[in-house]
Amino acid sequence: MPNSGKKVCFMTGASGKLGSEIALAVAGQGYSIFFTWQHSEEKAKETLEKIRWVSPESQMAQCDVSSVTEIERAFASFSEHFDRLDLVITSASNFFRAPLLEVTEADWDSLVDTNLKGAFFTMQLAARIMTKQPFVSRMITMTDISANLVWRNYAPYTVSKSGIQHLTRIFAREMAPKILVNSIAPGTISAYSGRDDEPEADLVGKIPLERLGDPMDIVTTIRFLMETEYITGQVINVDGGRLLF
Ligand SMILES: NC(=O)c1ccc[n+]([C@@H]2O[C@H](COP(=O)([O-])OP(=O)(O)OC[C@H]3O[C@@H](n4cnc5c(N)ncnc54)[C@H](OP(=O)(O)O)[C@@H]3O)[C@@H](O)[C@H]2O)c1
């Protein structure tokens, strides 16, 4: 096993737009990274190449997080490479518009199984490793401020993110004091939001700090949660004050 005492992060969804920046930032903090991707092989390879500039032992694996078997396979591969787990970040997420009266069973399963079920079983498998270790470790879930808003046309997505926020509290309570579990809920992050149904000026008009978020706003919060020792079960809304509206 090559990792010689370095801290290790297991992260889902590091082939994502924001996810890849988070993985790079965590590697930059001195961590080895094991990350998953599903369809974006080129983006995953590009991300791994950049991570390996600072953390050459890092690894990636293809994994559909809506399948428990595949999550188990990813953890089996993780354990072949690394003998400790310091940080889990659940970032894999599906996002698409689904008008309330037209939501199909397939839409629901795709969004809720990827986002909520995927996060739950990733956290469960990680916790089985983390609770056996003689040190405190951390989990960070990626949710969305929409968990606290009523967005038209995004019911399965927003319900899934709301569910992950509650899972965050459940794991924080049950896994304390061995594992600190917190969530980051981004608002709209620059060009990365995936929403094209509201003009940027309208979005900015609802943000007290008068700008969209930047990936660095999320990275700064990740770094904070990697260091803090007395916060667990919290959702940090990184939204420029959007939820104050
Ligand atoms: N970007 C924003 O403005 C914003 C705002 C609010 C919340 N967030 C949250 O922040 C996190 C990171 O966002 P992002 O910008 O990186 O999202 P993104 O660009 O949409 O990327 C989504 C990631 O999830 C992976 N994924 C999707 N379905 C999967 C499945 N069934 N199994 C495994 N992996 C799957 C994708 O893998 P492949 O591409 O390889 O298939 C990709 O790595 C997400 O949880 C998102 O909900 C983002």
Ligand as a Chemical Component Dictionary entry (heavy atoms), coordinates in Angstrom:
data_LIG
# 
_chem_comp.id                   LIG 
_chem_comp.type                 NON-POLYMER 
_chem_comp.pdbx_formal_charge   0 
_chem_comp.three_letter_code    LIG 
# 
loop_
_chem_comp_atom.comp_id 
_chem_comp_atom.atom_id 
_chem_comp_atom.alt_atom_id 
_chem_comp_atom.type_symbol 
_chem_comp_atom.charge 
_chem_comp_atom.model_Cartn_x 
_chem_comp_atom.model_Cartn_y 
_chem_comp_atom.model_Cartn_z 
_chem_comp_atom.pdbx_ordinal 
LIG N1  N1  N 0  -22.438 23.760 -9.630  1  
LIG C1  C1  C 0  -23.372 24.422 -8.943  2  
LIG O1  O1  O 0  -23.723 25.595 -9.213  3  
LIG C2  C2  C 0  -24.043 23.744 -7.784  4  
LIG C3  C3  C 0  -25.096 24.405 -7.124  5  
LIG C4  C4  C 0  -25.707 23.765 -6.051  6  
LIG C5  C5  C 0  -25.286 22.507 -5.650  7  
LIG N2  N2  N 1  -24.264 21.896 -6.313  8  
LIG C6  C6  C 0  -23.855 20.570 -5.869  9  
LIG O2  O2  O 0  -22.443 20.513 -5.783  10 
LIG C7  C7  C 0  -21.986 19.228 -6.168  11 
LIG C8  C8  C 0  -20.936 19.362 -7.266  12 
LIG O3  O3  O 0  -21.531 19.997 -8.402  13 
LIG P1  P1  P 0  -20.894 19.892 -9.871  14 
LIG O4  O4  O 0  -20.924 21.252 -10.466 15 
LIG O5  O5  O -1 -19.585 19.162 -9.829  16 
LIG O6  O6  O 0  -21.998 18.950 -10.588 17 
LIG P2  P2  P 0  -21.911 18.333 -12.056 18 
LIG O7  O7  O 0  -20.944 19.091 -12.902 19 
LIG O8  O8  O 0  -23.311 18.185 -12.541 20 
LIG O9  O9  O 0  -21.260 16.889 -11.845 21 
LIG C9  C9  C 0  -22.008 15.839 -11.333 22 
LIG C10 C10 C 0  -21.060 14.724 -10.917 23 
LIG O10 O10 O 0  -21.825 13.636 -10.437 24 
LIG C11 C11 C 0  -21.483 12.473 -11.167 25 
LIG N3  N3  N 0  -22.645 11.605 -11.296 26 
LIG C12 C12 C 0  -23.875 11.907 -11.804 27 
LIG N4  N4  N 0  -24.670 10.817 -11.754 28 
LIG C13 C13 C 0  -23.917 9.819  -11.205 29 
LIG C14 C14 C 0  -24.156 8.457  -10.874 30 
LIG N5  N5  N 0  -25.358 7.855  -11.083 31 
LIG N6  N6  N 0  -23.154 7.731  -10.336 32 
LIG C15 C15 C 0  -21.941 8.304  -10.110 33 
LIG N7  N7  N 0  -21.637 9.588  -10.381 34 
LIG C16 C16 C 0  -22.632 10.324 -10.929 35 
LIG C17 C17 C 0  -20.981 12.959 -12.509 36 
LIG O11 O11 O 0  -20.165 11.951 -13.089 37 
LIG P3  P3  P 0  -19.932 11.831 -14.686 38 
LIG O12 O12 O 0  -19.960 13.239 -15.232 39 
LIG O13 O13 O 0  -18.605 11.166 -14.786 40 
LIG O14 O14 O 0  -21.038 10.985 -15.213 41 
LIG C18 C18 C 0  -20.201 14.188 -12.072 42 
LIG O15 O15 O 0  -18.936 13.805 -11.569 43 
LIG C19 C19 C 0  -23.207 18.421 -6.578  44 
LIG O16 O16 O 0  -23.637 17.612 -5.506  45 
LIG C20 C20 C 0  -24.240 19.496 -6.868  46 
LIG O17 O17 O 0  -25.572 19.055 -6.670  47 
LIG C21 C21 C 0  -23.657 22.477 -7.364  48 
# 
loop_
_chem_comp_bond.comp_id 
_chem_comp_bond.atom_id_1 
_chem_comp_bond.atom_id_2 
_chem_comp_bond.value_order 
_chem_comp_bond.pdbx_ordinal 
LIG N1  C1  SING 1  
LIG C1  O1  DOUB 2  
LIG C1  C2  SING 3  
LIG C2  C3  SING 4  
LIG C2  C21 DOUB 5  
LIG C3  C4  DOUB 6  
LIG C4  C5  SING 7  
LIG C5  N2  DOUB 8  
LIG N2  C6  SING 9  
LIG N2  C21 SING 10 
LIG C6  O2  SING 11 
LIG C6  C20 SING 12 
LIG O2  C7  SING 13 
LIG C7  C8  SING 14 
LIG C7  C19 SING 15 
LIG C8  O3  SING 16 
LIG O3  P1  SING 17 
LIG P1  O4  DOUB 18 
LIG P1  O5  SING 19 
LIG P1  O6  SING 20 
LIG O6  P2  SING 21 
LIG P2  O7  DOUB 22 
LIG P2  O8  SING 23 
LIG P2  O9  SING 24 
LIG O9  C9  SING 25 
LIG C9  C10 SING 26 
LIG C10 O10 SING 27 
LIG C10 C18 SING 28 
LIG O10 C11 SING 29 
LIG C11 N3  SING 30 
LIG C11 C17 SING 31 
LIG N3  C12 SING 32 
LIG N3  C16 SING 33 
LIG C12 N4  DOUB 34 
LIG N4  C13 SING 35 
LIG C13 C14 SING 36 
LIG C13 C16 DOUB 37 
LIG C14 N5  SING 38 
LIG C14 N6  DOUB 39 
LIG N6  C15 SING 40 
LIG C15 N7  DOUB 41 
LIG N7  C16 SING 42 
LIG C17 O11 SING 43 
LIG C17 C18 SING 44 
LIG O11 P3  SING 45 
LIG P3  O12 DOUB 46 
LIG P3  O13 SING 47 
LIG P3  O14 SING 48 
LIG C18 O15 SING 49 
LIG C19 O16 SING 50 
LIG C19 C20 SING 51 
LIG C20 O17 SING 52 
# 
